[in-house]
Each structure stands twice: as structure tokens, then as C-alpha cells.
Amino acid sequence: MIKFGIIGTNWITQMFIEAALKTEAYTLTTIYSRSQTRAEAFLAQLPVDDVTLVTTLSDLFTAVDVVYIASPNALHFEQAKAAIQAGVHVIVEKPATSNPAEFAEIEALLAQNPAVRYFEAARHVHQPNFKRIEQTLGELPQVQGATLVYQKYSSRFDSYLAGEEPNVLTREFSAGALYDLGVYPIYAAIALFGAPRAVQYLPTLLANGADGKGVANLFYDGFNVTAIFGKNANSYLSSEIYGLKETIVTSNIAELETVTYHDGEGHVDNIGETPDANPMVQEAQDFADMINDPVSTHGQYRQWFQLAKQVNQTLFDLRSSAGIVFPADQKES
Ligand SMILES: NC(=O)c1ccc[n+]([C@@H]2O[C@H](COP(=O)([O-])OP(=O)(O)OC[C@H]3O[C@@H](n4cnc5c(N)ncnc54)[C@H](OP(=O)(O)O)[C@@H]3O)[C@@H](O)[C@H]2O)c1
């Protein structure tokens, strides 16, 4: 069993814990919180009891094989660095780092600690329905681009409207629409089509300089991908990948509840399956397989690592094209 610990005590961590336990590959040993009281309240919601609560990262890292990091984006880098230095595998929520300089430093640190695995938790690209899309894309006679959408009104936007500064809508925490929900369509585009040759981001900025929503264009030879995403409005548009007459349609590129193939002659085939109620189970399983068998999974591990690196670079290029700067960009590491 892989001993795992967590950083971050919000609902997403609870969902990951449930997913990890469902795989039966992990045992939760340690909960880290900055506050003992919050750690206790978090533990009370979980179906486990034999868990140690800690309030320092060093106590966390001495107790676990792998850490799941779901803190605000701007904290991922330092926390992952400390874990790698302690010889602990890292599963870090998307986006793994704030910018390519941080990613390069993580890569260098991993080279010095080759036994450590570092995974970005981009749950959707691990889902069986994403694999169906990949496979069907490979069968299209020609690719003519895609429109990928993930726009969901956040309760944190209510807090923002009430005059607060929720982490996820601030540049201080390396957040905003692109780095929160935009990651999903950008990840999907790069997983499906590779790194774009150029990008452009047209954001709608909030008064605090963070992006509330926006449209990103990824330019490839012969086609473009348009990504539409945001946290201050709801969209019910499907996501589409274009062949010639053929179109692959998913209800939502992050949730992938349904996937259909339209042949352009009036026939529609359901090519998806009903996803697990917990969308993190497949990634938890994939990461466990790689931790348990690093040798035969090495090629796939490198591929996911390169994908994470390209996504990180593309997110940075997109926000640079719109002049969005994070405080993390100015930090000396
Ligand atoms: N994969 C998915 O579907 C999914 C969904 C949602 C979020 N996420 C990702 O998960 C991560 C966390 O997102 P979130 O919305 O849960 O973030 P959040 O609520 O702002 O913070 C998460 C946790 O980090 C700690 N924290 C909060 N503010 C902090 C600060 N100023 N300094 C140090 N620690 C702080 C808190 O834990 P303690 O107070 O206990 O220390 C908190 O529970 C993000 O990277 C996000 O992109 C992924």
C-alpha cells in the first residue's frame, strides 16, 4: 500500500482521498493543515480514523510515500520542491507551477532525485472517455480544429462581488480563469494536438487584474483550436473536434459525461461510457501504477511529464500575450 498524505483541506482533497481509497492502492496516513482545528474538522468528514494530523510539512514528508498537493496554485512550487527534496512522490493539482521558470527548477530537482515521481493531477486526460476521443481523433481523415469549452460560475465569484479577494480569483495566488478552468481545455488541446506554434489570449479582466473569463486561440499548422472558459458565467456549450464532415462532440471537455461521433451524414454514435461518479479515480489509479512499477511505466511517465511541461509553457505564453503578470513571476527562487 502506498502511504499518502495531503496538503489542502477543501472539498477537492476530500474527493481525491475518496478516489485514492477506492483504488485500494493507497492508505491515507497523514493530514497536513496550517491549523490543528481545521485538520480535525477535515478528518471528521472522512471514512478513515487511523490518521495522524500534522501542522508542519517536515512532519508530513517524513510520514508518507506520496503527497497530494491541493493548496492555492502559487504555493504548489515550494511545497512540491520540499517534498521532492525529502524523497516524497508528488501528485500536484493543476496548474503544477506558476510559470516555466518554476517548472524548470522542479525538473532540475527531479534529475537530482530520480526515484521521485512528479504528477500533475489533470484528471480529465486520464478518463476513459478522453481516451475514446483520442482514439477516434486518430481515425479522422483530416483534423480541422476544435472548440473546447469549460465555463462555470463559481460561488467564489459571489465572494468577489461582495468585496472579498478569494484566492482563486487573484494573481497573488497565480489564479484567475485561465489558470483555474482554462487549464482543462488547454490540457486537452495539447494532449490531442501537441504544442501549438503560436497562441493568443483575449481575457475579460476583473478590477483586480485577474481574468474572470476569456477566449484563447491555439494556432497549429492548418487549423486552430479555440478554448472558451471562465469563472464568472455559466456556459452550456458542448465541446467539438472537427474532422472533414465528421465531428466528435463531448458534453464538456473537463467532465466528459458524454462523447458522440457525428458522421456528417445524419448518423450519431455514442462512443463514450458512463464515467465513474468520482472523476479522480482513474488518475489516482494511473499514478499508483507508476509509483508501484516505475520501470515498465517510465515511457508513459515521461510523456505525461512532457505534456505537463508544454501545458505550463502554453499557459504562460497565453497570459503573457494578454499582459497578465503574476507576483510569482518576479520571485527569485
Ligand atoms: N482537479 C479538480 O477538479 C480541482 C477542483 C478544484 C480545485 N482544484 C485545484 O486544487 C487546488 C486548491 O484549490 P482550492 O480552490 O481548494 O483552493 P483554496 O480553497 O484557496 O485552498 C485550498 C487549501 O489550501 C490551504 N490554504 C488556503 N489559503 C492558503 C494560504 N493563504 N496559505 C497557505 N495555505 C492556504 C487551506 O488548507 P488549510 O487551511 O487546512 O491549511 C485550504 O483548504 C488548486 O490548485 C486548484 O486548481 C482542482
The ligand as an SDF file (V2000), in Angstrom:
LIG
                    3D

 48 52  0  0  0  0  0  0  0  0999 V2000
   -8.9520   18.6890  -10.1420 N   0  0  0  0  0  0  0  0  0  0  0  0
  -10.0330   19.3750   -9.8410 C   0  0  0  0  0  0  0  0  0  0  0  0
  -11.1440   19.0380  -10.2310 O   0  0  0  0  0  0  0  0  0  0  0  0
   -9.9020   20.5970   -8.9730 C   0  0  0  0  0  0  0  0  0  0  0  0
  -11.0410   21.2030   -8.4390 C   0  0  0  0  0  0  0  0  0  0  0  0
  -10.8630   22.3000   -7.5810 C   0  0  0  0  0  0  0  0  0  0  0  0
   -9.6020   22.7870   -7.3080 C   0  0  0  0  0  0  0  0  0  0  0  0
   -8.5240   22.1830   -7.8940 N   0  0  0  0  0  0  0  0  0  0  0  0
   -7.1560   22.6750   -7.6060 C   0  0  0  0  0  0  0  0  0  0  0  0
   -6.9040   22.4420   -6.2290 O   0  0  0  0  0  0  0  0  0  0  0  0
   -6.0830   23.4800   -5.7070 C   0  0  0  0  0  0  0  0  0  0  0  0
   -6.7720   24.0750   -4.4850 C   0  0  0  0  0  0  0  0  0  0  0  0
   -7.9010   24.7710   -4.9000 O   0  0  0  0  0  0  0  0  0  0  0  0
   -8.9650   25.3080   -3.8090 P   0  0  0  0  0  0  0  0  0  0  0  0
   -9.9900   26.0400   -4.5410 O   0  0  0  0  0  0  0  0  0  0  0  0
   -9.3600   24.1870   -2.9150 O   0  0  0  0  0  0  0  0  0  0  0  0
   -8.0160   26.3300   -3.0190 O   0  0  0  0  0  0  0  0  0  0  0  0
   -8.2670   27.0930   -1.6360 P   0  0  0  0  0  0  0  0  0  0  0  0
   -9.6290   26.7430   -1.1130 O   0  0  0  0  0  0  0  0  0  0  0  0
   -7.9380   28.5090   -1.8270 O   0  0  0  0  0  0  0  0  0  0  0  0
   -7.1630   26.4710   -0.6750 O   0  0  0  0  0  0  0  0  0  0  0  0
   -7.0400   25.0700   -0.5040 C   0  0  0  0  0  0  0  0  0  0  0  0
   -6.3840   24.7840    0.8400 C   0  0  0  0  0  0  0  0  0  0  0  0
   -5.1100   25.3630    0.9240 O   0  0  0  0  0  0  0  0  0  0  0  0
   -4.8980   25.9320    2.2080 C   0  0  0  0  0  0  0  0  0  0  0  0
   -4.7300   27.3810    2.0310 N   0  0  0  0  0  0  0  0  0  0  0  0
   -5.6710   28.2980    1.6980 C   0  0  0  0  0  0  0  0  0  0  0  0
   -5.1590   29.5290    1.6730 N   0  0  0  0  0  0  0  0  0  0  0  0
   -3.8750   29.4050    2.0000 C   0  0  0  0  0  0  0  0  0  0  0  0
   -2.8180   30.3390    2.1800 C   0  0  0  0  0  0  0  0  0  0  0  0
   -3.0150   31.6620    2.0290 N   0  0  0  0  0  0  0  0  0  0  0  0
   -1.6060   29.8650    2.5520 N   0  0  0  0  0  0  0  0  0  0  0  0
   -1.4100   28.5490    2.7460 C   0  0  0  0  0  0  0  0  0  0  0  0
   -2.3790   27.6180    2.5950 N   0  0  0  0  0  0  0  0  0  0  0  0
   -3.5900   28.0400    2.2330 C   0  0  0  0  0  0  0  0  0  0  0  0
   -6.1340   25.6350    3.0410 C   0  0  0  0  0  0  0  0  0  0  0  0
   -5.8610   24.4940    3.8520 O   0  0  0  0  0  0  0  0  0  0  0  0
   -5.5060   24.6810    5.4160 P   0  0  0  0  0  0  0  0  0  0  0  0
   -6.1810   25.9260    5.8750 O   0  0  0  0  0  0  0  0  0  0  0  0
   -6.0580   23.4490    6.0300 O   0  0  0  0  0  0  0  0  0  0  0  0
   -4.0090   24.7490    5.5100 O   0  0  0  0  0  0  0  0  0  0  0  0
   -7.1800   25.2980    2.0110 C   0  0  0  0  0  0  0  0  0  0  0  0
   -8.0730   24.3000    2.4030 O   0  0  0  0  0  0  0  0  0  0  0  0
   -5.8670   24.4900   -6.8410 C   0  0  0  0  0  0  0  0  0  0  0  0
   -4.6150   24.2500   -7.4410 O   0  0  0  0  0  0  0  0  0  0  0  0
   -6.9930   24.1740   -7.8220 C   0  0  0  0  0  0  0  0  0  0  0  0
   -6.6420   24.4560   -9.1670 O   0  0  0  0  0  0  0  0  0  0  0  0
   -8.6510   21.0970   -8.6950 C   0  0  0  0  0  0  0  0  0  0  0  0
  1  2  1  0
  2  3  2  0
  2  4  1  0
  4  5  1  0
  4 48  2  0
  5  6  2  0
  6  7  1  0
  7  8  2  0
  8  9  1  0
  8 48  1  0
  9 10  1  0
  9 46  1  0
 10 11  1  0
 11 12  1  0
 11 44  1  0
 12 13  1  0
 13 14  1  0
 14 15  2  0
 14 16  1  0
 14 17  1  0
 17 18  1  0
 18 19  2  0
 18 20  1  0
 18 21  1  0
 21 22  1  0
 22 23  1  0
 23 24  1  0
 23 42  1  0
 24 25  1  0
 25 26  1  0
 25 36  1  0
 26 27  1  0
 26 35  1  0
 27 28  2  0
 28 29  1  0
 29 30  1  0
 29 35  2  0
 30 31  1  0
 30 32  2  0
 32 33  1  0
 33 34  2  0
 34 35  1  0
 36 37  1  0
 36 42  1  0
 37 38  1  0
 38 39  2  0
 38 40  1  0
 38 41  1  0
 42 43  1  0
 44 45  1  0
 44 46  1  0
 46 47  1  0
M  CHG  2   8   1  16  -1
M  END
$$$$
